[in-house]
Amino acid sequence: MTRLGESVARASELLSQDLSSDKTVERLLEETGSRRYIDLTDLSPTEQAELIASRTVEILPGVAELAKRIEERRGAGQGLAIKLGIDPTAADVHLGHVVPMIILNRFQRMGHDVTLLIGDFTAKIGDPSGRTAERPPLTDDDIARNLAGYQDQVRPFFDFEKVNFRQNSEWLAPYTFPELLGLLAQVPVSQLLQREDFRNRLAAGSGLTMSELLYPIAQALDSVALECDVELGGADQLLNLQMGRKLMELRGQRPQLVVTMPLIEGTDGTGAKMSKSKGNYVALSATAEDVFGKIMSIPDRLMKPYLEAWTEWTDAEITAAIARVEERSLHPMDLKKVLAGEVVAALYGLEKAMAARAGFVAQFSKKSFTDVDTPVVDAGEHGTESIATVLSKVLEFQPSASAARRVAKQNGLRLVIETEGGQESVVLPEAQAVRPLAEVVAETLASAGLTGTSDAVYLKAGRKIAQVRGV
C-alpha cells in the first residue's frame, strides 16, 4: 500500500465517527493535513495522472496522455517539465489563487520539475482573460512588490524552495519585430478572436488594444522557451494554453499538455467567481478567526467544491462525507467546521485551527451573546453617524464605508435583539447602512414592539458583532 493509501485508510475511519467531537476532528485534521507533505513518487504514472485529474476541469489531450508522458519521463530518469505562469497584478491574494498552487505542490511531490514563470513582461500588458475593460499596466516596482506579497501569502500551500523561477522578459524583451511578424503570419486572427471576453468587449463598444490581442502569443512563447510538458491555468485560460500547443508545434516541439483549474465560486453563494471586487473572498492575510468564520458563512452546497479545492481529501472521502450530510447522520455545520479547520490549519497550523473552532462555537453557536465578550458602541456618542461609518471608523469591522454597504447588499448586516423569550435577527437592507445608527435601531425596536432599555441589542456585520448601548 502507498503512503497516501495508508493515510486514506486512517482518515476514513475517523470520517465515520462523530465529527462534532473536538478530539475526533483534531485527529482528522492532523491526518489529512499531513498529506500536504507526503511523498507521492511511489504512485504509478496512471495513479499520478488520475490524482491530478481529480482536481482539474480538463486535461488536454487526455488523462491517458498525461500518464503516458509521465511513464516516458520516468523511464528516462526524469520528471515532467511543469509550468505555471503568474502575472503578479496585486499584492494581496485570496483562497481562489491557491488552487493551482495546490496542484503544483502535488506535481512537486510526485517528483516532477516545476517552473513558476513570473510574467514580468506580460504583466505590463495585463492578461485580458475575463476582463470587461483594459487592465492598467504595471511598473517594475509594482511587479516586485506584488510578487513578494504573493509568495509570503501562498507559502503555506506551496514549497517555493523546490521551484524553478523564471521571468519571461528573458526571451520576450529581446524578441525582434521581424521575428514577431514571421510568427503572426502563421496565426489566424480568427483564432485570437475566438475568446468570448474579446467578442463581448467589441460588441459592447469597449476598447481592445493590440497588446491585449497579442497576449496569448506572448504566453505561448513562454511555453516554447521552456519546452514544457504540461502547463497549468484557470479554466478561463484555455485558449491561451491551447495557443501554447500550437506555437510549440510550429516550432517543431512536442506540444504541451493543458491542465485547467476550476474557477472558485465566492463565499456569498451568488454564483460569481471569488473576487476582491465583489467582496466574496477569503483573504490569505486574514486572521485565523476571520478565515474560519468566513468559511462558516458559506451556503452548504459550496462545501463539496471547497473540499475539493483546498484539501487533500480524496474523492471517495468527500463523497462519503457529503452522503452522511444528505442522509442526516452528519450535521452540515459539523462538516463545515471541519472544512474551515482544514483551511485554517493549512494557513496557521493545527493549534490555531482548533482555537478558531472553539472561538466560533463560543461566539456563534450560543443562543445568547450576553456571555460573549463583544465590542461596544455607544449610541449616545455615535448614534448620529451612519451604520456604515460606525462599522468602518468606530468598530473597524470593515475597511471602508463602501465595504460595509457591500456587506449589507449581501444580506450580511443585521440587528440582533435579545429578550427573555429568545433572540430576533433583523436583516438591514443596504439603504439602512447609510442611515444614522440610533434612528435605525429605534425604528427596528419599535416595529418589533420592543424597547432598548430592557433588551440587549447587537449590530452584526458578517461574522463580527458588537453590542449597541444607550438606545
C-alpha positions as CSV (number, residue, x, y, z in Angstrom):
1,M,0.0,0.0,0.0
2,T,1.3,3.5,-0.9
3,R,1.8,6.2,1.8
4,L,-1.2,8.0,0.6
5,G,-3.3,4.8,0.7
6,E,-2.2,4.3,4.4
7,S,-3.3,7.8,5.2
8,V,-6.7,7.4,3.5
9,A,-7.3,4.2,5.5
10,R,-6.7,6.0,8.8
11,A,-8.8,9.1,7.8
12,S,-11.7,7.0,6.5
13,E,-12.2,5.5,10.0
14,L,-12.2,9.0,11.5
15,L,-14.7,10.3,8.9
16,S,-17.2,7.6,10.0
17,Q,-17.1,8.9,13.6
18,D,-18.7,11.8,15.5
19,L,-17.5,14.9,13.7
20,S,-19.0,17.2,16.4
21,S,-16.2,15.9,18.7
22,D,-13.2,18.2,19.0
23,K,-11.0,15.2,19.7
24,T,-12.1,13.4,16.5
25,V,-11.8,16.5,14.4
26,E,-8.3,17.3,15.7
27,R,-7.1,13.8,14.8
28,L,-8.7,14.1,11.4
29,L,-7.2,17.5,10.6
30,E,-3.8,16.2,11.7
31,E,-4.1,13.2,9.4
32,T,-5.4,15.0,6.3
33,G,-3.1,18.0,6.9
34,S,0.0,15.7,6.9
35,R,-0.9,14.7,3.3
36,R,0.3,18.0,2.1
37,Y,3.9,16.7,2.7
38,I,3.5,13.1,1.7
39,D,6.0,11.9,-1.0
40,L,3.9,10.7,-4.0
41,T,6.7,9.3,-6.1
42,D,5.5,5.8,-5.2
43,L,2.3,6.3,-7.2
44,S,2.2,4.7,-10.6
45,P,2.0,7.0,-13.7
46,T,-1.7,6.2,-14.0
47,E,-2.3,6.9,-10.3
48,Q,-0.4,10.2,-10.6
49,A,-2.4,11.3,-13.6
50,E,-5.7,10.3,-12.0
51,L,-4.9,12.2,-8.8
52,I,-4.2,15.3,-10.8
53,A,-7.3,14.9,-13.0
54,S,-9.5,14.5,-9.9
55,R,-9.0,18.2,-9.2
56,T,-9.0,19.7,-12.7
57,V,-11.6,20.8,-15.1
58,E,-9.9,19.4,-18.1
59,I,-6.7,17.7,-19.3
60,L,-5.9,18.0,-23.0
61,P,-5.5,15.9,-25.0
62,G,-6.4,13.5,-22.1
63,V,-5.6,11.8,-18.8
64,A,-4.2,8.8,-20.6
65,E,-1.8,11.0,-22.5
66,L,-0.6,12.5,-19.2
67,A,0.0,9.1,-17.7
68,K,1.9,8.1,-20.9
69,R,4.2,11.1,-20.7
70,I,4.9,10.6,-17.0
71,E,5.8,7.0,-17.8
72,E,8.1,8.1,-20.6
73,R,9.9,10.6,-18.5
74,R,10.2,8.2,-15.6
75,G,11.8,5.7,-18.0
76,A,14.4,8.3,-18.9
77,G,15.0,9.0,-15.2
78,Q,13.3,12.5,-15.5
79,G,10.2,14.2,-14.3
80,L,7.8,16.2,-16.4
81,A,8.5,19.9,-17.1
82,I,5.6,21.6,-15.4
83,K,4.8,25.3,-15.9
84,L,2.5,27.8,-14.2
85,G,2.7,31.4,-15.2
86,I,1.6,34.2,-12.9
87,D,1.3,37.9,-13.6
88,P,1.7,39.5,-10.2
89,T,-1.0,42.1,-10.6
90,A,-1.8,42.6,-6.9
91,A,0.0,42.3,-3.5
92,D,-3.0,40.7,-1.7
93,V,-4.3,37.3,-2.8
94,H,-7.2,35.1,-1.7
95,L,-8.0,31.4,-1.5
96,G,-9.1,31.3,-5.1
97,H,-5.5,31.9,-6.1
98,V,-4.1,28.9,-4.3
99,V,-6.0,26.2,-6.3
100,P,-3.3,25.8,-9.0
101,M,-0.6,26.0,-6.3
102,I,-2.0,23.0,-4.5
103,I,-1.9,21.1,-7.8
104,L,1.7,22.3,-8.4
105,N,2.5,21.0,-5.0
106,R,1.2,17.6,-5.9
107,F,3.4,17.6,-9.1
108,Q,6.4,18.5,-6.9
109,R,5.7,15.7,-4.5
110,M,5.4,13.3,-7.5
111,G,9.0,14.1,-8.5
112,H,8.3,16.4,-11.4
113,D,10.2,19.7,-12.3
114,V,8.0,22.7,-11.6
115,T,8.7,26.1,-13.0
116,L,6.9,29.2,-11.7
117,L,7.1,31.7,-14.5
118,I,6.9,35.3,-13.4
119,G,5.2,37.3,-16.1
120,D,7.3,40.5,-15.5
121,F,7.0,41.3,-19.3
122,T,3.4,40.2,-19.8
123,A,2.2,41.9,-16.6
124,K,3.0,45.2,-18.3
125,I,0.4,44.2,-20.9
126,G,-2.1,42.6,-18.5
127,D,-3.9,39.3,-19.0
128,P,-7.3,40.2,-20.6
129,S,-8.9,36.9,-19.5
130,G,-12.3,37.5,-18.1
131,R,-11.9,41.3,-18.2
132,T,-14.6,43.7,-19.4
133,A,-12.1,46.6,-19.7
134,E,-8.4,47.1,-20.3
135,R,-6.2,46.2,-17.3
136,P,-3.9,49.0,-16.2
137,P,-0.2,48.3,-16.9
138,L,2.2,47.7,-14.0
139,T,5.7,49.1,-13.3
140,D,8.7,47.0,-12.4
141,D,8.4,48.2,-8.8
142,D,4.7,47.1,-8.8
143,I,5.6,43.7,-10.0
144,A,8.4,43.2,-7.4
145,R,6.2,44.3,-4.6
146,N,3.3,42.2,-5.7
147,L,5.4,39.1,-6.2
148,A,6.9,39.4,-2.6
149,G,3.4,39.6,-1.2
150,Y,2.2,36.7,-3.3
151,Q,5.0,34.4,-2.1
152,D,4.5,35.3,1.5
153,Q,0.8,34.5,1.5
154,V,0.8,31.4,-0.7
155,R,3.8,29.8,1.0
156,P,1.6,27.6,3.3
157,F,0.3,25.7,0.3
158,F,3.4,25.5,-1.8
159,D,7.2,24.8,-1.4
160,F,8.9,27.8,-3.1
161,E,12.3,26.2,-2.2
162,K,11.7,23.4,-4.7
163,V,10.6,25.5,-7.7
164,N,12.5,27.0,-10.7
165,F,11.8,30.7,-11.0
166,R,12.0,32.2,-14.5
167,Q,10.9,35.6,-15.9
168,N,9.5,35.9,-19.4
169,S,11.4,39.1,-20.0
170,E,14.4,36.8,-20.6
171,W,13.1,35.9,-24.1
172,L,10.3,38.3,-24.8
173,A,12.2,41.5,-24.3
174,P,14.8,40.7,-27.0
175,Y,12.2,39.4,-29.4
176,T,12.6,41.4,-32.7
177,F,9.8,42.8,-34.8
178,P,10.7,40.7,-37.9
179,E,10.5,37.6,-35.7
180,L,7.1,38.6,-34.4
181,L,5.8,39.3,-37.9
182,G,7.0,35.9,-39.1
183,L,5.3,34.3,-36.2
184,L,2.0,36.2,-36.6
185,A,1.9,35.2,-40.3
186,Q,1.2,31.7,-39.1
187,V,-1.6,32.5,-36.6
188,P,-5.1,33.3,-38.0
189,V,-6.7,36.4,-36.5
190,S,-9.9,34.4,-36.2
191,Q,-8.2,32.1,-33.6
192,L,-7.3,35.1,-31.5
193,L,-10.8,36.5,-31.7
194,Q,-12.4,33.2,-30.6
195,R,-12.3,34.4,-27.0
196,E,-15.7,35.2,-25.6
197,D,-14.4,38.1,-23.5
198,F,-12.9,39.8,-26.6
199,R,-16.1,39.3,-28.5
200,N,-18.2,40.7,-25.7
201,R,-16.0,43.8,-25.3
202,L,-16.1,44.5,-29.0
203,A,-19.9,44.1,-29.1
204,A,-20.2,46.5,-26.2
205,G,-18.0,49.1,-27.9
206,S,-15.3,48.8,-25.3
207,G,-11.6,49.2,-26.2
208,L,-9.4,46.3,-27.1
209,T,-5.7,47.1,-27.6
210,M,-3.3,45.3,-29.9
211,S,-1.2,44.4,-26.9
212,E,-4.1,42.6,-25.3
213,L,-4.8,40.8,-28.6
214,L,-1.2,39.6,-28.7
215,Y,-1.2,38.4,-25.0
216,P,-2.0,34.8,-25.9
217,I,1.0,34.8,-28.3
218,A,3.3,36.1,-25.6
219,Q,2.1,33.5,-23.2
220,A,2.5,30.8,-25.8
221,L,6.1,31.9,-26.4
222,D,6.8,31.1,-22.8
223,S,5.9,27.5,-23.4
224,V,8.2,27.4,-26.4
225,A,11.1,28.9,-24.4
226,L,10.7,26.4,-21.5
227,E,9.8,23.4,-23.7
228,C,7.0,22.4,-21.3
229,D,5.4,19.1,-20.9
230,V,2.4,20.5,-19.0
231,E,1.0,24.0,-18.5
232,L,-1.5,24.8,-15.8
233,G,-4.0,27.6,-15.8
234,G,-7.6,28.6,-14.9
235,A,-10.5,27.3,-17.0
236,D,-10.7,30.9,-18.4
237,Q,-7.2,30.5,-19.7
238,L,-8.0,27.6,-22.1
239,L,-7.5,29.5,-25.3
240,N,-4.2,30.9,-24.1
241,L,-3.0,27.5,-23.1
242,Q,-4.0,26.0,-26.5
243,M,-2.1,28.7,-28.3
244,G,1.0,27.3,-26.5
245,R,0.3,23.9,-28.0
246,K,0.0,25.5,-31.5
247,L,3.2,27.5,-31.3
248,M,5.2,24.6,-29.9
249,E,4.0,22.5,-32.8
250,L,5.0,25.3,-35.3
251,R,8.5,25.3,-33.7
252,G,8.8,21.5,-34.1
253,Q,8.4,20.8,-30.4
254,R,6.2,18.2,-28.8
255,P,3.0,20.2,-27.8
256,Q,2.4,20.6,-24.1
257,L,-0.5,19.0,-22.3
258,V,-3.0,21.5,-20.9
259,V,-4.4,21.2,-17.4
260,T,-7.1,23.7,-16.5
261,M,-8.2,24.5,-12.9
262,P,-11.7,25.3,-11.7
263,L,-12.6,28.9,-11.0
264,I,-13.8,29.0,-7.4
265,E,-17.2,30.4,-6.6
266,G,-17.3,33.2,-4.0
267,T,-18.5,32.8,-0.4
268,D,-21.8,34.6,-0.9
269,G,-23.3,31.8,-3.0
270,T,-24.4,34.1,-5.8
271,G,-22.5,32.0,-8.4
272,A,-20.0,34.8,-9.0
273,K,-16.3,33.9,-9.1
274,M,-14.3,34.6,-5.9
275,S,-13.1,38.2,-6.2
276,K,-11.9,41.0,-4.1
277,S,-14.0,43.5,-6.1
278,K,-17.2,41.6,-5.2
279,G,-16.2,41.2,-1.5
280,N,-17.0,37.4,-1.7
281,Y,-13.4,36.2,-1.0
282,V,-11.3,34.8,1.9
283,A,-8.1,36.7,2.1
284,L,-4.9,34.7,2.9
285,S,-3.8,37.6,5.1
286,A,-6.9,37.4,7.3
287,T,-6.7,36.2,10.8
288,A,-7.4,32.5,11.7
289,E,-10.7,33.6,13.3
290,D,-11.8,35.5,10.3
291,V,-10.9,32.7,7.9
292,F,-12.8,30.2,10.0
293,G,-15.8,32.5,10.3
294,K,-15.9,33.4,6.6
295,I,-16.0,29.8,5.6
296,M,-18.7,29.0,8.1
297,S,-20.8,31.6,6.4
298,I,-20.9,29.8,3.0
299,P,-24.0,28.0,1.7
300,D,-24.0,24.3,2.3
301,R,-23.8,23.5,-1.4
302,L,-20.3,25.0,-1.6
303,M,-18.8,22.5,0.9
304,K,-18.1,19.9,-1.8
305,P,-16.3,22.2,-4.3
306,Y,-14.4,23.9,-1.4
307,L,-13.3,20.5,0.0
308,E,-12.1,19.6,-3.5
309,A,-10.3,22.9,-4.0
310,W,-8.4,23.3,-0.7
311,T,-8.0,20.0,1.0
312,E,-6.1,16.8,0.3
313,W,-9.2,14.7,0.8
314,T,-9.8,12.0,-1.9
315,D,-12.9,11.9,-4.0
316,A,-14.2,8.9,-2.0
317,E,-13.7,10.7,1.3
318,I,-15.6,13.8,0.1
319,T,-18.4,11.7,-1.4
320,A,-18.7,9.7,1.9
321,A,-18.9,12.9,4.0
322,I,-21.5,14.6,1.7
323,A,-23.5,11.4,1.7
324,R,-23.6,11.5,5.5
325,V,-24.9,15.0,5.4
326,E,-27.6,14.0,2.9
327,E,-28.7,11.0,5.0
328,R,-28.6,13.2,8.1
329,S,-26.1,11.2,10.1
330,L,-23.8,14.3,9.9
331,H,-25.0,17.8,10.5
332,P,-23.9,20.3,7.7
333,M,-22.5,22.6,10.3
334,D,-20.2,19.9,11.7
335,L,-18.8,19.2,8.2
336,K,-18.4,22.9,7.6
337,K,-16.4,23.3,10.8
338,V,-14.1,20.5,9.6
339,L,-13.7,22.3,6.2
340,A,-12.9,25.6,7.9
341,G,-10.5,23.8,10.2
342,E,-8.7,22.3,7.2
343,V,-8.1,25.8,5.7
344,V,-7.0,27.5,8.9
345,A,-4.7,24.5,9.7
346,A,-3.0,24.9,6.3
347,L,-2.5,28.6,6.9
348,Y,-1.8,28.8,10.6
349,G,-1.3,25.3,12.0
350,L,-3.5,22.8,13.8
351,E,-3.4,24.5,17.2
352,K,-4.8,27.8,15.8
353,A,-7.3,25.9,13.8
354,M,-8.7,24.2,16.9
355,A,-8.6,27.6,18.8
356,A,-10.6,29.2,15.9
357,R,-13.1,26.4,16.1
358,A,-13.5,26.8,19.8
359,G,-13.9,30.6,19.4
360,F,-16.6,30.2,16.7
361,V,-18.6,27.7,18.8
362,A,-18.4,30.0,21.9
363,Q,-19.5,33.1,19.9
364,F,-21.9,31.9,17.3
365,S,-23.3,28.5,18.4
366,K,-24.9,30.0,21.6
367,K,-28.4,31.4,21.6
368,S,-27.3,34.4,23.5
369,F,-24.4,36.8,23.1
370,T,-24.6,38.1,26.7
371,D,-21.8,35.7,27.7
372,V,-19.6,36.7,24.8
373,D,-17.0,39.4,25.1
374,T,-18.1,41.8,22.3
375,P,-17.0,45.3,21.4
376,V,-19.5,48.1,22.5
377,V,-20.7,51.1,20.5
378,D,-22.4,53.9,22.4
379,A,-25.5,55.1,20.5
380,G,-25.4,58.3,22.6
381,E,-22.0,59.1,21.2
382,H,-22.2,57.7,17.7
383,G,-25.9,57.5,17.1
384,T,-25.9,60.3,14.6
385,E,-23.3,58.6,12.4
386,S,-24.3,56.2,9.7
387,I,-24.1,52.5,10.4
388,A,-21.5,52.1,7.6
389,T,-19.4,54.8,9.3
390,V,-19.7,53.1,12.7
391,L,-18.7,49.8,11.2
392,S,-15.7,51.2,9.4
393,K,-14.4,54.1,11.6
394,V,-15.6,53.3,15.1
395,L,-15.6,49.5,15.3
396,E,-13.1,48.9,12.4
397,F,-15.2,45.9,11.3
398,Q,-14.9,46.9,7.7
399,P,-12.1,48.6,5.9
400,S,-14.4,51.3,4.5
401,A,-18.0,52.5,4.4
402,S,-18.4,51.2,0.9
403,A,-17.3,47.7,2.1
404,A,-19.8,47.9,4.9
405,R,-22.5,48.7,2.3
406,R,-21.5,45.7,0.3
407,V,-22.0,43.5,3.4
408,A,-25.5,44.9,3.7
409,K,-26.1,44.3,0.0
410,Q,-25.2,40.6,0.6
411,N,-27.7,40.4,3.5
412,G,-24.8,40.3,6.0
413,L,-25.9,43.3,8.0
414,R,-28.3,42.6,10.9
415,L,-29.6,43.9,14.2
416,V,-29.9,41.1,16.8
417,I,-32.3,41.8,19.6
418,E,-32.2,39.5,22.7
419,T,-35.1,39.3,25.1
420,E,-36.1,36.8,27.8
421,G,-38.1,35.0,25.1
422,G,-35.1,34.5,22.9
423,Q,-33.4,36.2,20.0
424,E,-34.7,38.0,17.0
425,S,-32.5,38.8,14.0
426,V,-33.5,41.6,11.6
427,V,-31.8,41.9,8.2
428,L,-30.9,45.5,7.4
429,P,-31.0,46.4,3.7
430,E,-28.3,48.4,2.0
431,A,-30.3,51.6,2.3
432,Q,-30.3,51.3,6.1
433,A,-26.5,51.2,6.1
434,V,-26.2,54.9,5.2
435,R,-28.7,56.0,7.8
436,P,-27.9,57.1,11.4
437,L,-27.4,54.2,13.8
438,A,-29.7,55.5,16.5
439,E,-32.6,56.0,14.1
440,V,-32.3,52.5,12.6
441,V,-32.2,50.9,16.0
442,A,-35.1,52.9,17.3
443,E,-37.3,52.1,14.3
444,T,-36.4,48.4,14.4
445,L,-37.2,48.1,18.1
446,A,-40.5,50.0,17.7
447,S,-41.6,47.8,14.7
448,A,-40.8,44.7,16.8
449,G,-42.7,46.2,19.8
450,L,-39.5,46.2,21.9
451,T,-37.5,48.8,23.9
452,G,-33.8,49.1,24.2
453,T,-33.9,49.6,27.9
454,S,-34.8,46.0,28.8
455,D,-33.3,44.3,25.7
456,A,-29.8,43.6,24.5
457,V,-29.2,45.0,21.0
458,Y,-26.4,43.9,18.8
459,L,-25.1,45.1,15.5
460,K,-23.9,42.1,13.4
461,A,-21.8,42.6,10.2
462,G,-21.0,39.3,8.6
463,R,-19.3,37.3,11.3
464,K,-18.5,40.3,13.6
465,I,-20.8,41.5,16.3
466,A,-20.9,44.5,18.7
467,Q,-23.4,45.5,21.4
468,V,-25.2,48.8,20.9
469,R,-25.8,50.6,24.2
470,G,-27.6,53.8,25.1
471,V,-30.6,53.2,22.8
